[in-house]
Amino acid sequence: MPAIDVKPAAAPKPRRRTRRLGALGLLGIAILAGWLLVALIGPWLLSGDAIGAAQVFAPASSAHWLGTDYLGRDMLARIVLGARYTVGVALLSTVLACGTGILLAMFAAASGGWIDAVLSRALDTLTSVPSKMLALLMVAAFGASVPVLVTTAAVIYVPGAYRIARALAVNIYAMDYVAVACARGEGRLYLMVREILPNIVGPMLVDLGLRFVYVVLLLASMSFLGLGVQPPAADWGTLVRENIGVLADGGVAVIAPALAIASLTIAVNLAIDSLAGRRGRAR
C-alpha cells in the first residue's frame, strides 16, 4: 500500500488587530487640524475689506458672518487672526515645557544620586508657587510680549512634565535591558536617547496634549485680565475682554471667541482620550 504524505496543517496566521479611532476621536482630530490650518494660512486668505471697519456691533449677516466688534471690525476675521496667537503661542509653550521637562527627567533618572535630588527639589519648589501668581509676576517684571508669555507658560508647566517623565524614566531605568546596557559600558547619553526616551514617548504625548489645554486656558485668562497679547494684536481671550462690557448688545462678539476657545480645548481632550483608550485596548 503506497505511503500517503500527510502535510502538517499550516499554523493559522495571527489576526492583525486593527486600531481605529472612535467617532469622537476623529471629530476631535478634525477640529484640532482645522484650527491649526486656520492659524497657519487663515490670515493670508483674508481680504482688506474683511478686516476694515463697519457698523459697531453689527449683527451676524452675509457680509459679517459673526457680526462686528466694538470698533466695527469683522469678528470672523478677528478670530482667524487671533488663532495665530492662541494656537501658536500655546503650542510653542507646550512643546518647550514638555521638551525641557523630559530632558531634565531623563538626565535625573540616568544620573541618580544628588543630581536627581537637587533637580527634583528645585522643580518641586517651583510647583509650590501658584501658576497665576507666577505668571503675573513674570509679566509685571518683563512686560506682556509674546516671548515673555511663551517663556512664562513654559516655566510654569515644566515641573509637571518633569514629574511625570521622571516617574516613567525611573521605572524604565530599573529594567533588565538598561542594566545590560550599563554593563556594556554605555554612556549616559546613550541610555537617555536609546533606552529611556523611546519607552516614554507614548505617555508623554498624552501629557503634552493635556498641558496644551492648560496653556490655552492660562493664556486666555491672562489676556482676559489685560496681561496677555497686547493691541493691536489679539488672541481669543483678548477678544472676549474687549467686547464683554456690552454683552447685551453685542453678544456674538463675546460668544464667538469663547466658543473658539472651548472648541479647541474640547477637541484636544477628545483626541487625547481616543488615543489613550486605543493604546489600552492594544495592550
C-alpha positions as CSV (number, residue, x, y, z in Angstrom):
1,M,0.0,0.0,0.0
2,P,1.6,3.3,-1.0
3,A,2.6,5.7,1.7
4,I,0.5,8.8,1.9
5,D,2.3,12.0,2.6
6,V,0.4,14.0,5.2
7,K,1.5,17.6,5.3
8,P,1.1,19.3,8.6
9,A,-1.6,21.9,8.6
10,A,-0.3,25.4,8.3
11,A,-0.4,27.3,11.5
12,P,-3.2,30.0,11.4
13,K,-1.8,33.4,10.9
14,P,-2.4,35.7,13.8
15,R,-5.1,38.2,13.1
16,R,-3.8,41.6,12.9
17,R,-5.6,43.8,15.4
18,T,-6.8,47.0,13.7
19,R,-6.5,50.2,15.6
20,R,-9.3,52.5,14.8
21,L,-10.1,55.8,16.4
22,G,-13.7,56.3,17.6
23,A,-16.0,58.8,16.1
24,L,-15.4,61.3,18.9
25,G,-11.6,60.9,18.5
26,L,-11.8,61.6,14.7
27,L,-14.0,64.6,15.4
28,G,-11.5,66.0,17.9
29,I,-8.6,65.5,15.5
30,A,-10.6,67.1,12.7
31,I,-11.4,70.2,14.7
32,L,-7.8,70.4,16.0
33,A,-6.4,70.1,12.5
34,G,-8.9,72.8,11.3
35,W,-7.7,75.3,13.9
36,L,-4.1,74.5,13.1
37,L,-4.8,75.1,9.4
38,V,-6.6,78.4,10.3
39,A,-3.6,79.6,12.3
40,L,-1.2,78.7,9.5
41,I,-2.9,80.0,6.4
42,G,-6.0,81.8,7.6
43,P,-4.6,85.3,7.8
44,W,-3.3,85.1,4.3
45,L,-6.8,84.4,2.9
46,L,-8.3,87.5,4.5
47,S,-9.0,90.5,2.3
48,G,-8.6,94.1,3.4
49,D,-12.4,94.6,3.2
50,A,-12.9,91.7,5.8
51,I,-10.7,93.5,8.3
52,G,-11.9,97.0,7.7
53,A,-14.3,98.9,9.9
54,A,-18.1,98.8,9.6
55,Q,-21.1,99.3,11.9
56,V,-20.3,98.8,15.6
57,F,-21.7,95.6,17.0
58,A,-23.5,94.8,13.7
59,P,-25.5,91.5,13.9
60,A,-24.5,88.4,12.0
61,S,-25.2,88.8,8.3
62,S,-24.0,87.7,4.9
63,A,-21.4,90.5,5.0
64,H,-20.2,89.7,8.5
65,W,-20.9,86.1,9.4
66,L,-20.2,86.6,13.1
67,G,-21.1,90.3,13.3
68,T,-18.6,93.1,14.3
69,D,-16.9,94.1,17.4
70,Y,-16.8,97.4,19.4
71,L,-14.8,99.1,16.7
72,G,-16.8,97.7,13.8
73,R,-14.3,95.1,12.8
74,D,-15.4,91.8,11.4
75,M,-15.4,89.2,14.2
76,L,-14.7,86.2,11.9
77,A,-11.5,87.9,10.6
78,R,-10.5,88.8,14.2
79,I,-10.9,85.2,15.3
80,V,-8.9,84.0,12.3
81,L,-6.1,86.5,13.1
82,G,-6.3,85.6,16.8
83,A,-5.8,81.9,16.1
84,R,-2.1,82.6,15.3
85,Y,-1.5,83.7,18.9
86,T,-3.9,81.4,20.8
87,V,-2.8,78.2,18.9
88,G,0.8,79.2,18.1
89,V,1.8,80.6,21.4
90,A,0.2,77.7,23.3
91,L,1.7,75.1,21.0
92,L,5.2,76.6,21.3
93,S,5.0,77.0,25.1
94,T,3.7,73.4,25.5
95,V,6.5,71.9,23.3
96,L,9.1,73.9,25.2
97,A,7.7,72.9,28.6
98,C,7.4,69.2,27.8
99,G,10.7,69.1,26.0
100,T,12.6,70.7,28.8
101,G,10.8,68.5,31.4
102,I,11.5,65.3,29.5
103,L,15.2,66.2,29.0
104,L,15.7,67.0,32.7
105,A,13.8,63.9,33.8
106,M,15.9,61.6,31.7
107,F,19.1,63.2,32.9
108,A,17.9,62.9,36.5
109,A,16.9,59.2,36.1
110,A,20.2,58.3,34.3
111,S,22.3,60.2,36.8
112,G,20.6,59.4,40.1
113,G,22.1,60.5,43.5
114,W,22.4,64.1,44.4
115,I,21.7,65.3,40.8
116,D,18.3,63.7,40.9
117,A,17.6,65.0,44.3
118,V,18.6,68.6,43.5
119,L,16.6,68.7,40.3
120,S,13.5,67.2,41.9
121,R,13.6,69.5,44.9
122,A,14.2,72.6,42.8
123,L,11.2,71.9,40.5
124,D,9.1,70.9,43.5
125,T,9.8,74.4,44.9
126,L,8.6,75.9,41.6
127,T,5.5,73.8,41.7
128,S,4.5,75.3,45.1
129,V,4.1,78.8,43.5
130,P,0.5,79.2,42.1
131,S,0.6,79.4,38.3
132,K,-1.5,82.6,38.0
133,M,0.7,84.4,40.6
134,L,3.9,83.4,38.9
135,A,2.5,84.5,35.5
136,L,1.5,87.9,37.0
137,L,5.0,88.3,38.5
138,M,6.7,87.4,35.2
139,V,4.5,89.8,33.1
140,A,4.9,92.6,35.7
141,A,8.7,92.2,35.7
142,F,9.4,91.8,31.9
143,G,6.3,93.1,30.2
144,A,3.5,91.4,28.2
145,S,5.2,90.4,25.0
146,V,4.9,87.2,23.1
147,P,8.3,85.9,24.0
148,V,7.6,86.6,27.7
149,L,4.3,84.8,27.5
150,V,5.9,81.8,25.9
151,T,8.7,81.6,28.5
152,T,6.2,82.2,31.3
153,A,3.9,79.4,30.3
154,A,6.8,77.0,29.7
155,V,8.4,77.7,33.1
156,I,5.1,77.2,34.8
157,Y,4.4,73.8,33.3
158,V,8.0,72.4,33.2
159,P,7.7,70.9,36.8
160,G,4.5,68.9,36.0
161,A,6.0,67.5,32.8
162,Y,9.3,66.7,34.7
163,R,7.5,64.8,37.5
164,I,5.6,62.6,35.1
165,A,8.5,62.0,32.8
166,R,10.8,61.2,35.8
167,A,8.4,58.7,37.2
168,L,8.4,56.9,33.8
169,A,12.1,57.2,33.3
170,V,13.0,55.8,36.8
171,N,10.8,52.7,36.1
172,I,12.5,52.2,32.7
173,Y,16.0,52.7,34.2
174,A,15.3,49.8,36.5
175,M,14.6,47.4,33.7
176,D,17.0,44.5,32.8
177,Y,17.8,45.7,29.3
178,V,19.0,49.0,30.8
179,A,21.2,47.1,33.3
180,V,22.6,45.2,30.3
181,A,23.4,48.4,28.5
182,C,25.1,49.7,31.6
183,A,27.1,46.5,31.9
184,R,28.3,47.0,28.3
185,G,29.7,50.4,29.3
186,E,27.2,52.6,27.5
187,G,27.3,56.2,28.4
188,R,24.6,58.4,30.0
189,L,23.6,60.0,26.7
190,Y,23.1,56.5,25.1
191,L,20.9,55.4,27.9
192,M,18.8,58.6,27.7
193,V,18.3,58.6,23.9
194,R,18.2,54.9,23.0
195,E,16.8,53.2,26.1
196,I,14.7,55.6,28.1
197,L,13.2,58.1,25.5
198,P,11.6,55.5,23.1
199,N,9.8,53.9,26.0
200,I,8.2,57.1,27.4
201,V,7.2,58.8,24.2
202,G,3.7,57.5,24.2
203,P,2.6,58.6,27.7
204,M,4.4,61.9,27.3
205,L,2.5,62.6,24.1
206,V,-0.8,62.3,26.0
207,D,0.7,64.6,28.7
208,L,1.7,67.1,26.0
209,G,-1.9,67.3,24.9
210,L,-3.2,67.9,28.4
211,R,-0.6,70.6,29.0
212,F,-1.6,72.2,25.7
213,V,-5.1,72.6,27.1
214,Y,-3.7,74.1,30.4
215,V,-1.6,76.6,28.5
216,V,-4.5,77.7,26.3
217,L,-6.6,78.4,29.3
218,L,-3.8,80.1,31.1
219,L,-3.1,82.4,28.2
220,A,-6.8,83.1,27.7
221,S,-7.1,84.1,31.4
222,M,-4.1,86.3,31.2
223,S,-5.4,88.0,28.1
224,F,-8.8,88.5,29.8
225,L,-7.0,90.3,32.6
226,G,-5.3,92.5,30.0
227,L,-1.8,90.9,30.6
228,G,-1.7,88.7,27.5
229,V,-1.1,89.6,23.9
230,Q,-1.2,93.4,23.6
231,P,-3.0,95.5,20.9
232,P,-3.1,95.8,18.0
233,A,-2.6,92.0,18.1
234,A,-5.2,90.0,19.9
235,D,-5.8,86.4,20.8
236,W,-9.2,84.9,21.7
237,G,-9.0,85.8,25.3
238,T,-8.4,89.4,24.3
239,L,-11.4,89.4,22.0
240,V,-13.6,88.3,24.9
241,R,-12.2,91.0,27.2
242,E,-12.6,93.8,24.6
243,N,-16.3,93.1,24.0
244,I,-17.6,91.8,27.3
245,G,-18.7,95.2,28.5
246,V,-21.6,95.2,26.0
247,L,-22.6,91.6,26.2
248,A,-26.3,92.5,26.0
249,D,-25.8,94.5,22.7
250,G,-23.1,92.5,21.0
251,G,-23.4,89.0,22.4
252,V,-21.9,87.3,19.3
253,A,-18.7,89.3,19.6
254,V,-18.2,87.7,23.1
255,I,-19.7,84.3,22.5
256,A,-17.8,83.6,19.2
257,P,-14.2,83.8,20.6
258,A,-15.3,82.0,23.8
259,L,-16.7,79.1,21.7
260,A,-13.5,79.1,19.7
261,I,-11.5,78.5,23.0
262,A,-14.0,75.9,24.1
263,S,-13.9,74.0,20.8
264,L,-10.1,73.9,20.8
265,T,-9.8,72.6,24.3
266,I,-12.6,70.0,23.8
267,A,-11.1,68.8,20.5
268,V,-7.7,68.2,22.2
269,N,-9.4,66.3,25.1
270,L,-11.4,64.1,22.6
271,A,-8.2,63.3,20.7
272,I,-6.2,62.5,23.8
273,D,-9.0,60.3,25.3
274,S,-9.2,58.4,22.0
275,L,-5.5,57.8,21.6
276,A,-5.1,56.8,25.3
277,G,-8.0,54.3,25.0
278,R,-6.6,52.9,21.8
279,R,-3.3,52.2,23.4
280,G,-5.0,50.5,26.4
281,R,-7.1,48.2,24.1
282,A,-4.0,47.3,22.1
283,R,-2.2,46.2,25.2
